[in-house]
């Protein structure tokens, strides 16, 4: 147990941001850039869900720029055409998995990675973009070894560690924030496999692409890097007085420990069984997501008794008077809760938008320079650009759909003395 706790603390320190306020400001656009791990629409979706639902007051937007099989050099070639016209304010970058060549580290591999990554960050900086330089992830210590034809997970994770050092150097050289992803994944994976067995996947059953639980680790790292403080809200119930709520939550009625609330700010919601790697809740014992990014607190004062039962939605749990006075994290204690259904609705519309963005970029926008080059003498590029504008308007419609899907949630909290 001590090793698990040490691992959790290490993960927190490696992922933690140092900013009192988020680096992503009001109304800004965040572009999430990377290879197939990014294109999977998992950690990118969790990030957009968090920003949209947990910090709706920011009114920030997200853009997915993942590309399967891509190296940093590939994005470097297409960045000007595919990304810069969107005018992002903040960009997260996560490359290195393909750059390492799935082999033992060689000096030339590191040099090529550094040159491409440095060029990306430099050009984004010239366009007044804040860049969070992420390290590559990790390969699964069980499944990668099952599938590797030559070098095993130990060898390739060493390569990824060296590429992480290069990513950190590039961030420091350009005075941009660095986000460590590799070491937290390694730490969480080791602890989770120790408890759940080696076949419990974290970095994917193919050994490379994380299962949803591993994507939670990645999302935590980038969200902490963005400086989110995790204060979702606090509900305070005085058993001999009134109830209060922080911004984003409104008390509708309160009587005899039963409080009706309307919230326009959601906690992040998890789902699934305890040891199912394909579902997000299974990773919770091994990460500090709820503690660091998802604090939706209930404080109960003047309880006339040693214990009380708290009912939230369909579930009830008992807590001591001391726990309730100190405050319990509802998001942590009640995995399934009154927000879960609305959160899944938001998940679906965000996935729809991110899937559209991937198709729009990969199947049309990135091809525009070649289409223009292929025009015959005197032939106008107007139809090409008109189609681009139509696709961008369709993206705006999907963004509007996300806005319309985000609605306040009404629910009841009931405190009964035991």
N, C-alpha and C positions, 0 to 999 in steps of 0.2 A: 504493500500500500504506500509506503514511503517513496518508493521509486516512481509510482504513478503520480503522486503529488508533485514530486520534483519535476517530472516530465511536463505536467500541466503548467507549472510555474515557468519552466523553460520556454514552452510554447507561447505563453503570454508575453514573456520578455522579448522573444524574437519577433512576434507579430505586432507588438504594441506601437501605437503612434504616440507622439509627444505633444500633439497640438490640443489646446483647450477647445478650439472650435474646428469643425470639419474643414478640410482643405477645399472641399467642393462647396461652392457658395451658391447663394440664392439664384435660381434660374439657369445655372450653368449646365453645360453638356459634358458628360463623362464618356469617353470612348474606351472600350475594353478590348485590348488588342492581344492577339496571341495565335497559337497554332491550333491543332485539332482538339487539344484539351480545352481550349477556349471555345472553339466552334461547337463543342458538345452541348453548349447552352445550359450548363449546370452551375458552376461557380459564378458565371456572368449573370445568370438568371437570379441566383440567390442575392447577388449584389444589387441588382436592379429592384428586386422585391424589397430588400431592406431599405434602400434609399427612398422608394416610392411609398411604402407602407409605414415604416418606422419613423421616417423623417419627412412626412408630406409637406411640412412647412417650408422646406427648401425649394420645392417645385423644380427640382433638378431633373434632367433627362439623361438617358443612357443610349449608347450606340454600340452594337456588337460588331467587332471586326476580326472574328476568328477565321482561320483558314487551315484546313486539314493538310498535314505534311509540310507546313511552312517552316522555314528557318528565318532568323532575323534578317538575313540578306534578302530573302524574298519580299518581306514587308518593306524593307528599305527601297526596293525597286518600285513598288506600287503605291507607296504612302502618299506621294504628292497627288496622284490622280484619285485614289480611293478614299482618302481620309480628309485631307486638308481643306477641301471646299466645304465640309461640314462645320468648320471653324470650332473644333472642340476647345474647351477651356482646360480640361484635365484628361490625361491619358494614362491608363495602366498598361504595362507591357509585360508579357510573360512568354519568353522564348528560351531555348536551350535544349529542350528535349530532343528535337531533331538535329539541332546544331552539333550535338555530341557524337553523332554518327553511330550510336549504339555500340560503341567500342571503347577500348582503353584510351585514356586521355593522351592526346598528342599535342605538342606545342602549336602546330599549324591549326588545329581545331580551335584552340583558344584564341589565337591571333585573328582568325577569320570572324569568330563570334564577336570579339571586342571591336573590330573595325566596323562591322555592320551595326552593332548596337550603339556604338558611340555616334555614328553618323545619324541614326534615327533620333537619338536624344538631342543632338546638336541642332538638327533641322526643326524639330518640334520647339525647342527653346527659342530659336530665331522667330518662330511664329507665335511667341508669347504663350506657349502651352506649358502647364505644369505637368511633369512626367514622373510617375511612380514606377521606378525600374524594379520589376520583380525578378527574383531568381527563377530558374527552372524548378519543376516539381521533383518527384522521385519515382523510381520504379518499384513495383511491389516485390517484397523480398521472398515471396512464395511463388506467385504466378509468373513473374518474369523468369525465374530460374527454371520453371517447367517448360517455358517456350523458347528460351534463349538457345541459339544454335552454337554460340561460341562463348562469349564472355557472360558471366552471370550478373546477378543484381549487385553484388558487392563491388564488382569492378565498375559497372556503369553508374552506380550511385556515387562512387568516387569521382568519376568524370563530371557528373552533375554538380557535385560539391565544388569542383574547381571552376566550373562555369558560373556558379553562384558567386564565387569570389571575384570573378571578372565583372559580373553584373554590378556587384557592390562597388568595385573600382570605377566603373563607368558612371554610376550615380554620384559618387563622391567627386569625381573629376568635373562633373557638370553641375555640382551643387544641387542635385535633385534628390528627393526621398528614395530610399531603398526599402524594398519589401522582401524579407526572407520568407520563402515558401518551402524550400527543400528541407531544411532542418526541422521545422514544425511537422511536416508530413512524416519524416523519418521517426521522430519522437512519438507522435500519436500512433503511427502504424505499429511500432514496437510494443507500446503499452496495450493497444487494442488486441494484437495477436497473442500477447501473453495471456490475456484474459479470455478471449473468445476462440483461440486456436489459430494455427497458421493459415487455415483456409479462409479465414475472415478477411476478405479483400478490403483494402483501403485505396491502393493505387491501381485498382482494376483487375478484373479476371483475365485481361489480356496482358497484364503486367505493366501497362503504360498509362492507360486512360482511367483516371480515378472513378470509382463508383460514387454515387451521390454523397455518401458519408465523407469520402476524401475531398470532394468539392466543397463541403462545408468548411473544412480546414482551410482551403485556399481562399474562400470567401472571407473567412474571419481575418486572415492575414491582410488582405487588401483593404477591407473595411477599417481595420485598426490603423493601417497605414494612411488611410484617408482621414483619420483623426476623429471618428465618431465616438462619442463618450458613452453611448449605451443607456442613457437615462430616458427610458420610454415613458415613464410616468409613475406617480404615486397616488394611491387612494388611501385616505386616512379616515377611519371610522371610530368615532368616540361613542362607546356603548351608553354613555350618559349624556351625550350631547349631539352635535351635528356631524355630518360627513363632509369632507373636503377632497378636492382633486386638483392635480396640477394641470398645466396647459395641455390642451388636446383631449381632455376628459371632463365631462360635465355630469354633476350629480342631478338626477331628475327627481328622486324622492329618497327619503331615508326615515325608517321607523323600526325601532326594536331590533336593530342589528341587520335589518334587511334593506339593502341599498340598490336602487336602480340607477344605472349609469349609461351614458352615451359617449362613445369614444370615436374621435376622428383621427386617432393615431393607433396603429396596431402594434402589438408585440410580434416578433418573428415567430412563426409557428412551425413545428416539426411534425413528422408523421412516421408511422411504421413500428415494427416489432423490435424487440430489444437487441437481437443479434443478426438482423437482416441488413447486410451491407448495402443493399439497393435502396434502403430507406434511411432518411436522415436522422431519425431519433436514436439509432443504434450507436452513433458516435458521441453522443452527449456525455457519457461518463469519462471520456478521454480528452475533452476540449473544454475551454473556458468561455465558450460563445455566450451562454446565458449570463454568466457572471460579468463579462466584460462588455457585451454589446446588447444585452436584452433584459434589462432590469425594469420589470413592471411590478412595482412593489405595493403590497398591502400592509398597512400599519393599523393595528387595533389598540385603542386606548381604553382604560377603565373597564377591563373585563372582570366581571364579578365571579371569578372561578379560576381554577388552575389550568383548565384546558377548554378548547372550543373546537367545534366542527365548522370548517369553512366549506360552503357549497358554492361552486362556480360552474355554471352550466349543468351538465349531467353528472359531474363527479364531486365527491366530498372527501376531505382529508382532515385529520385532527392535528392540532398544533398546541403547544404549551403557551401559557400566557406570556412567558418571556420571549418566545419566538415571535409572537404576534406583536408585542411591543417594539421589538427590534425591527421587525418588518420581514415578511416572506416574499420571495420572488414568484409571483403568480405564473410567469412564463416558464419557470423552471419546474414548479411543483405540479402544474396542470398542463401536460403536453397537449392533450386534446382539450380544447376550451371553446368558448363562444366565438372566438375569432377564426377558428380553424376553417370553417366553410368559406368565409369571405376571403381568407388568405389563399385558399386553393383556387378560387375564382380569379384572383389577381395573378396567381402563378400561371394560369392558362392563357390569359390575355397577354402577359409579358412574353411567354414562350412564343405565342403567335407572332408578335412583333419581331422578336429576335430571329425567328425562322425566316421571316420576310426580309429582314436586313441582310442575312447571310445570302439568300437567293439573289437579292437585288445587286449586292456588291460582286459576288462571284460570277454570276451569269449575265451581267450586263455592264455595270459601271466600269469594272476593271478592263472590259474589252473595248471601251469607247476609243482610246487612242489608236488601236489597230483598225477599228471601223473607219475612223476618219482618214487614216493613212491609205486605206483601200478605196477611198472615193475617187471617182474619175475626174478628170479636169473639168472644172466648172460645176461639178455636182455639189450641192449645198449639204452642210452637216445639220441643217435645221431639223429634219425628221429624227435624227439621232438624239439631239439635245431635247427635243420635245418629249420623246419617250422617257428620257432621264427625268425630266421635270414631272411627268405623270407618275413615275414610280416614287419619286420623293413625296408627292402629294398623297399617294396611297400610304406611305409610311406615316405621314402626319395624321391620317385618319386612324391608323392603328394606335398611334400615341394618344389620340383623343379618346379612343375606346378604353384605354387604360385609365384615363382620367375619369371617365363616366362610370367605370366599374368600381372605383374606389369610393365607397359609401360608409358613413358612420355605422358603428355596430352598437346595438342596445343589448344590455345584459343585466343580470342581477347577481349580486354577491350577498350571501346570507351567512351570518355568524351566529352560531347557537352554542351556548354554554353547555359543557358536558359535566 
